Amino acid sequence: MIVFSQAVIQWQKEFGRHHLPWQQTRDPYKVWLSEIMLQQTQVTTVIPYFVRFLNRFPTITSLAEAHQDQVLELWAGLGYYSRARNLHHAAQQITSRYNSTFPIEQELREQLPGIGKSTAGAIGVFAFNQRLPILDGNVKRVLTRYFAIEGNIYSKEIERKLWELAESLLPDDNIVAYTQGLMDLGATICTRTAPLCRVCPLVSECRAKHSNTIDRYPERKKKVVVQVVKLTVLIIEHEKHYYLIKRNKNIWKNLWAFPMVEEPVDTQQWLTQQHIQAQLKTTYPKLKHQLTHRTLELSVEHWQVEQQFSNQLTSEGLWLTVDQIQQKAIPVAMNKILTYLL
């Protein structure tokens, strides 16, 4: 499929993105960091996080030696926090197994936490100029439309077919431009809704376009029922210091947050059961916060205590001022609640 690959390469060189910060390097650490940050996250959101992260952790070794809390603090607000935890774990493995040198071999990269086949391929292309396919969401969309591939792209059969197709389309040279071009096409031209077909370099042979079936591809996942979780958030204060706990649950694991209890709950009774004597100061407007498969409905209550306590609620709790809270790794929802105290 020389026509396909050459069309992508030519378009990328003329119209693709060339000035993103991670495009100015072949350092595998920086390439890897950008690939992980860009998963499920838009470029404009990633850029400032990418710059701040590298200023704090300029090398794999510095990242490996950091405490996970420091990593999560820099990741706070970017979401999908398992990416940060996997990044940290992988840096530690690279340091211990490979003397802080990122592995050149594709199979070794795939064994690292948080790095799948497509991400490992992208690192191979952009850092080592290796002739490898990638298959992220953008590329799947381009391929399924261009070739009118029917079926659930998350099924093993269709995924195998797409990998074989991606492999067969690889050009003999210009692999970096080709791979970047596929990513750029999916991100800026062959978008999920309202694709810009009139300026697409592949439009002349795109089967979905010619059959007027673009909206059919890729086949949509069945809608996941979004669970509504109702929680009461407790802002517990003593002399302008507020109690935060380090979460050990799946939602916001290892991030800092105000204590939360699932509704329905008699908060006064619950606090008494925790041996906390507190007085309700005020309540704040309810908040909604959307996670991937859950909607959190948050009731926010502000409680006053006579003295600070230590371990009634958790083994890891801190009394912090508002300024100190803003320096911790806290999820976006807690940042919203924090505005009530400013």
VMD Tcl script that draws the C-alpha trace (Angstrom):
set ca {
  {0.00 0.00 0.00}
  {2.62 2.49 -1.14}
  {-0.06 5.03 -2.14}
  {-1.46 5.09 1.40}
  {1.85 5.50 3.22}
  {3.30 8.03 0.78}
  {0.13 10.14 0.95}
  {0.40 10.21 4.75}
  {4.12 11.08 4.68}
  {3.71 13.86 2.13}
  {0.77 15.36 4.05}
  {2.61 15.22 7.37}
  {5.67 16.99 6.00}
  {3.55 19.79 4.60}
  {0.61 20.07 7.01}
  {1.33 17.95 10.07}
  {2.43 19.05 13.52}
  {6.16 19.74 13.85}
  {6.67 21.96 16.89}
  {5.33 19.99 19.83}
  {7.94 19.86 22.62}
  {8.41 16.08 22.45}
  {9.04 16.28 18.69}
  {12.28 18.15 19.27}
  {14.04 15.17 20.83}
  {14.93 11.53 20.28}
  {15.47 10.96 24.00}
  {13.44 7.77 24.70}
  {12.57 8.99 28.21}
  {10.95 12.16 26.88}
  {9.24 10.28 24.05}
  {7.91 7.71 26.53}
  {6.66 10.42 28.91}
  {4.79 12.19 26.10}
  {3.20 8.95 24.88}
  {1.92 8.10 28.36}
  {0.61 11.62 29.00}
  {-1.15 11.72 25.63}
  {-3.19 8.61 26.38}
  {-6.81 9.76 26.76}
  {-5.63 13.39 27.00}
  {-5.50 16.24 24.48}
  {-2.23 17.78 23.33}
  {-3.05 21.26 24.64}
  {-3.66 19.85 28.11}
  {-0.50 17.74 28.08}
  {2.07 20.38 27.06}
  {2.33 22.31 30.38}
  {2.34 19.06 32.37}
  {5.08 17.65 30.14}
  {7.27 20.72 30.63}
  {6.77 20.85 34.42}
  {7.38 17.12 34.78}
  {10.71 17.26 32.95}
  {11.82 20.30 34.92}
  {11.30 18.30 38.11}
  {12.41 14.89 36.83}
  {14.81 15.48 33.92}
  {16.06 11.87 33.78}
  {14.78 8.34 34.29}
  {17.03 8.07 37.34}
  {15.58 11.18 38.99}
  {12.07 9.84 38.39}
  {12.96 6.41 39.77}
  {14.45 7.93 42.92}
  {11.42 10.14 43.60}
  {8.74 9.27 46.12}
  {5.46 8.34 44.45}
  {3.73 11.24 46.22}
  {6.04 13.68 44.40}
  {5.13 12.09 41.07}
  {1.41 12.24 41.79}
  {1.67 15.88 42.87}
  {2.94 16.81 39.40}
  {0.28 14.62 37.78}
  {-2.62 16.06 39.79}
  {-5.34 17.31 37.44}
  {-4.19 15.24 34.45}
  {-6.40 12.30 35.43}
  {-6.06 8.55 34.89}
  {-3.60 8.40 37.78}
  {-2.64 4.78 37.19}
  {-0.54 6.18 34.32}
  {1.61 8.09 36.80}
  {1.97 5.11 39.12}
  {2.96 2.85 36.21}
  {5.38 5.47 34.90}
  {7.10 5.59 38.28}
  {7.25 1.80 38.60}
  {8.61 1.45 35.07}
  {11.33 4.03 35.76}
  {12.39 2.01 38.79}
  {12.54 -1.16 36.70}
  {14.54 0.54 33.95}
  {16.97 1.82 36.57}
  {17.41 -1.52 38.30}
  {17.31 -3.85 35.27}
  {18.85 -1.77 32.49}
  {21.12 0.67 34.33}
  {18.74 3.60 33.61}
  {19.00 2.98 29.85}
  {15.68 2.65 28.05}
  {15.52 -0.75 26.33}
  {15.86 -0.74 22.55}
  {14.13 -4.11 22.14}
  {10.37 -3.91 21.56}
  {9.63 -7.02 23.62}
  {11.48 -5.60 26.62}
  {9.57 -2.31 26.40}
  {6.26 -4.19 26.37}
  {7.19 -5.86 29.67}
  {7.35 -2.52 31.49}
  {4.32 -1.35 33.53}
  {1.88 0.77 31.55}
  {3.49 0.15 28.15}
  {1.43 -1.84 25.67}
  {2.31 -2.87 22.13}
  {1.25 0.40 20.51}
  {3.05 2.64 23.02}
  {6.16 0.46 22.78}
  {5.98 0.79 19.00}
  {5.67 4.58 19.14}
  {8.72 4.78 21.41}
  {10.60 2.55 18.98}
  {9.69 4.80 16.05}
  {10.31 8.20 17.59}
  {13.31 7.38 19.77}
  {15.09 4.66 17.78}
  {13.76 5.10 14.22}
  {12.52 1.49 14.25}
  {10.08 0.32 11.59}
  {7.18 -0.63 13.86}
  {3.40 -0.22 13.65}
  {1.24 1.62 16.16}
  {-2.46 1.22 16.77}
  {-3.84 3.87 19.10}
  {-7.40 5.18 18.95}
  {-6.64 7.74 16.25}
  {-4.97 5.19 13.98}
  {-7.80 2.69 14.44}
  {-10.27 5.35 13.35}
  {-8.27 6.18 10.19}
  {-7.83 2.53 9.20}
  {-11.39 1.39 9.85}
  {-12.78 4.27 7.78}
  {-10.28 4.03 4.94}
  {-10.77 0.27 4.55}
  {-14.41 0.18 5.83}
  {-13.59 -2.45 8.42}
  {-16.71 -3.80 10.09}
  {-16.83 -5.18 13.61}
  {-15.98 -4.25 17.16}
  {-12.43 -2.85 17.20}
  {-12.02 -4.14 20.75}
  {-12.64 -7.75 19.75}
  {-9.58 -9.97 19.39}
  {-10.43 -10.82 15.79}
  {-10.72 -7.22 14.59}
  {-7.73 -6.09 16.63}
  {-5.59 -8.84 15.08}
  {-6.80 -7.78 11.62}
  {-5.93 -4.15 12.33}
  {-2.44 -5.04 13.59}
  {-1.79 -7.08 10.43}
  {-3.03 -4.19 8.31}
  {-0.94 -1.64 10.21}
  {2.14 -3.82 9.69}
  {1.49 -4.18 5.95}
  {1.17 -0.41 5.47}
  {4.57 0.48 6.92}
  {6.80 2.39 4.47}
  {10.39 1.36 3.87}
  {11.64 4.78 4.98}
  {10.35 8.00 6.56}
  {8.87 5.96 9.41}
  {8.85 8.93 11.79}
  {6.93 11.17 9.39}
  {4.54 8.34 8.55}
  {3.77 7.48 12.17}
  {3.41 11.11 13.18}
  {1.23 11.67 10.12}
  {-1.17 8.90 11.09}
  {-1.46 10.35 14.60}
  {-1.98 13.86 13.25}
  {-4.58 12.75 10.72}
  {-6.63 11.03 13.39}
  {-6.30 13.92 15.82}
  {-6.94 16.83 13.47}
  {-8.60 15.61 10.25}
  {-10.23 12.19 10.66}
  {-11.85 13.19 13.92}
  {-14.52 11.23 15.73}
  {-17.21 13.75 14.81}
  {-17.30 16.18 11.86}
  {-14.17 14.89 10.08}
  {-12.57 17.28 7.59}
  {-12.71 14.93 4.61}
  {-12.27 17.70 2.03}
  {-8.66 18.27 3.16}
  {-7.78 14.66 3.93}
  {-4.93 13.25 1.80}
  {-6.61 9.83 1.82}
  {-10.08 10.92 0.69}
  {-9.77 9.70 -2.90}
  {-9.57 6.05 -1.83}
  {-11.47 6.18 1.48}
  {-14.18 3.52 1.30}
  {-16.25 4.98 4.13}
  {-16.30 8.38 2.44}
  {-17.30 6.97 -0.95}
  {-20.08 4.88 0.55}
  {-21.21 7.78 2.76}
  {-20.85 5.60 5.87}
  {-18.20 7.48 7.83}
  {-20.35 7.55 10.97}
  {-20.37 3.75 11.04}
  {-16.63 3.51 11.63}
  {-15.13 2.55 13.92}
  {-17.98 0.52 15.38}
  {-19.06 2.15 18.61}
  {-18.61 0.41 21.90}
  {-21.79 -0.46 23.70}
  {-22.67 2.36 26.01}
  {-21.51 1.71 29.53}
  {-24.10 2.42 32.19}
  {-22.71 5.28 34.22}
  {-22.98 4.60 37.93}
  {-24.05 7.49 40.14}
  {-22.21 7.52 43.46}
  {-23.46 9.87 46.18}
  {-20.85 10.92 48.73}
  {-20.67 13.37 51.60}
  {-17.35 15.20 51.74}
  {-16.26 16.32 55.22}
  {-14.18 19.44 55.49}
  {-12.89 19.08 59.05}
  {-11.23 22.25 60.37}
  {-9.19 23.25 63.38}
  {-7.88 26.82 63.37}
  {-7.56 27.12 59.57}
  {-6.00 23.68 59.27}
  {-7.98 21.03 57.40}
  {-7.80 17.28 57.71}
  {-6.85 15.30 54.59}
  {-6.32 11.57 54.22}
  {-4.29 9.57 51.74}
  {-6.74 7.36 49.90}
  {-6.16 3.64 49.52}
  {-9.27 2.94 47.44}
  {-9.49 2.61 43.65}
  {-10.94 6.09 43.18}
  {-7.97 8.47 43.53}
  {-5.71 5.82 45.02}
  {-2.64 7.35 46.74}
  {-4.00 10.89 46.27}
  {-4.90 13.20 49.15}
  {-8.54 14.11 49.76}
  {-10.98 15.32 52.36}
  {-12.68 12.40 54.15}
  {-15.72 11.07 52.31}
  {-18.57 8.78 53.34}
  {-21.13 7.18 51.10}
  {-24.71 8.40 51.42}
  {-27.17 8.02 53.02}
  {-25.37 8.82 56.26}
  {-26.02 10.65 59.52}
  {-22.75 12.56 59.53}
  {-22.90 13.60 63.18}
  {-23.45 10.00 64.23}
  {-20.69 8.79 61.90}
  {-18.19 11.27 63.36}
  {-19.13 10.23 66.88}
  {-18.49 6.60 65.95}
  {-15.00 7.67 64.84}
  {-14.52 9.33 68.28}
  {-14.50 12.80 66.71}
  {-16.38 15.57 68.49}
  {-17.29 18.15 65.86}
  {-19.70 21.01 65.28}
  {-21.29 21.62 61.89}
  {-20.17 25.04 60.67}
  {-21.90 25.22 57.28}
  {-22.84 23.28 54.16}
  {-21.87 24.21 50.61}
  {-23.60 23.74 47.25}
  {-23.49 20.20 45.93}
  {-20.99 19.35 43.23}
  {-21.03 16.85 40.38}
  {-17.79 15.33 39.14}
  {-17.56 13.01 36.15}
  {-15.19 10.05 36.12}
  {-14.86 7.59 33.23}
  {-17.70 5.28 34.30}
  {-19.03 7.06 37.35}
  {-20.74 10.31 38.22}
  {-19.92 11.53 41.70}
  {-22.57 13.62 43.43}
  {-20.81 15.35 46.31}
  {-22.51 16.92 49.31}
  {-20.01 19.14 51.11}
  {-20.14 19.79 54.86}
  {-17.77 21.99 56.86}
  {-17.15 20.76 60.42}
  {-15.22 22.41 63.27}
  {-13.29 20.46 65.92}
  {-11.87 21.64 69.25}
  {-8.54 19.94 68.75}
  {-6.63 18.09 66.08}
  {-6.75 14.30 66.10}
  {-4.31 11.86 64.56}
  {-5.42 8.41 63.51}
  {-9.16 8.11 64.03}
  {-9.94 7.88 60.32}
  {-6.80 6.52 58.67}
  {-3.19 5.62 59.26}
  {-2.16 8.44 56.91}
  {-3.77 11.79 57.68}
  {-2.46 15.35 57.73}
  {-3.63 18.71 59.05}
  {-2.86 21.28 56.36}
  {-3.52 24.90 55.53}
  {-5.14 25.77 52.22}
  {-1.74 26.74 50.79}
  {-0.27 23.42 51.87}
  {-3.20 21.48 50.40}
  {-2.59 23.15 47.05}
  {0.94 21.72 47.07}
  {-0.25 18.13 47.56}
  {-1.38 15.60 44.98}
  {-5.13 16.12 45.09}
  {-7.76 15.17 42.47}
  {-9.67 17.77 40.46}
  {-12.81 17.24 42.54}
  {-10.96 18.24 45.71}
  {-9.66 21.34 43.93}
  {-13.26 22.30 43.21}
  {-14.15 21.88 46.89}
  {-11.07 23.84 47.92}
  {-12.51 26.93 46.22}
  {-15.10 27.08 49.01}
  {-12.27 27.81 51.45}
  {-10.53 30.51 49.42}
}
mol new
graphics top color blue
foreach p $ca { graphics top sphere $p radius 0.5 }
foreach p [lrange $ca 0 end-1] q [lrange $ca 1 end] { graphics top cylinder $p $q radius 0.2 }
display resetview
